[in-house]
C-alpha cells in the first residue's frame, strides 16, 4: 500500500521549478503570509473574547430562567457558545486579512 516509489520521486522532483522567483514576488509571498498570520492572531483573540462574552450569560440564563432550564440542555448551551466563538473568529480574521491585503496593494516605489 502507499505511493509507488516512481510516483513519489516524480512528485518530489516537481517541487523544484526551473523558474526562479523575483525578489518582488518573494516579498509578495512574505507579505501574504504575514497577513494570514495577523488574521489568525486577531481571529483567535476575538474568538476567546466571544467565548467568554457568550458563555457567562448563557450559563446564567440556563440556571436561572425556568424556560431555558427546561428546554436548553448541555449540548444546546455548547452550541450557543461555540457558534458565537466561530462567528467571531471568522469575521475578525476575514476583516483583518482583507484590511492587510488592501494595505499591501498600494503602489510602493522601489
C-alpha positions in Angstrom: 0.0 0.0 0.0 1.0 3.6 -0.4 2.5 5.6 -3.2 4.9 3.6 -5.5 8.4 4.9 -5.4 8.4 6.0 -9.1 5.4 8.3 -8.4 6.8 9.5 -5.2 10.1 10.5 -6.9 8.2 12.2 -9.7 6.1 14.3 -7.3 9.2 15.1 -5.2 11.1 16.4 -8.3 8.2 18.6 -9.4 8.6 20.8 -6.3 11.8 22.2 -7.7 11.0 24.5 -10.6 13.2 25.8 -13.4 11.8 29.3 -12.8 13.3 31.5 -10.1 11.1 34.0 -8.3 12.0 37.6 -8.5 12.7 39.5 -5.2 9.3 41.3 -5.7 7.5 38.0 -5.9 9.3 36.8 -2.8 8.3 40.0 -1.0 4.6 39.5 -2.1 4.6 35.9 -0.7 6.1 37.1 2.6 3.5 39.9 2.9 0.7 37.5 2.2 1.9 35.0 4.8 2.2 37.8 7.3 -1.4 39.0 6.5 -2.6 35.4 7.1 -0.8 35.1 10.4 -2.1 38.5 11.5 -5.6 37.4 10.7 -5.3 34.2 12.6 -4.0 36.1 15.7 -6.8 38.6 15.6 -9.4 35.9 15.0 -8.1 33.9 17.9 -8.3 36.9 20.2 -11.8 37.7 19.0 -12.9 34.0 19.5 -11.6 34.0 23.0 -13.5 37.2 23.9 -16.7 36.0 22.2 -16.5 32.7 24.1 -16.3 34.4 27.4 -18.9 37.0 26.5 -21.4 34.4 25.3 -20.6 31.7 27.9 -21.4 33.8 31.0 -24.9 35.0 30.0 -25.8 31.6 28.5 -24.8 29.7 31.6 -26.5 32.1 34.0 -29.7 32.1 31.9 -29.8 28.3 31.8 -29.5 28.2 35.5 -32.0 30.9 36.5 -34.7 31.2 33.8 -37.2 28.3 34.1 -37.9 28.1 30.3 -34.2 27.9 29.5 -33.6 25.4 32.3 -36.3 23.1 30.9 -35.6 23.5 27.2 -31.8 24.1 26.7 -29.6 21.1 27.6 -25.8 21.0 27.7 -25.5 20.4 24.0 -27.6 23.5 23.3 -25.5 25.6 25.6 -22.3 24.4 23.9 -23.8 25.1 20.5 -24.7 28.7 21.5 -21.2 29.4 22.9 -19.3 27.8 20.1 -21.4 29.5 17.4 -20.5 32.9 18.9 -16.9 31.9 19.0 -16.7 30.6 15.5 -18.5 33.6 14.1 -16.2 36.0 16.0 -13.1 34.1 14.7 -14.1 34.1 11.0 -15.5 37.6 10.8 -12.4 39.1 12.5 -9.9 37.0 10.6 -11.6 37.9 7.3 -11.7 41.6 8.0 -8.1 41.6 9.2 -6.8 39.7 6.2 -8.7 42.0 3.8 -7.5 45.1 5.5 -3.9 43.9 5.4 -4.2 43.0 1.7 -5.7 46.4 0.9 -2.8 48.0 2.7 -0.3 45.9 0.7 -1.8 46.6 -2.7 -0.9 50.3 -2.7 2.0 51.1 -5.1 5.3 51.4 -3.3 8.1 52.8 -5.5 11.3 50.8 -5.0 
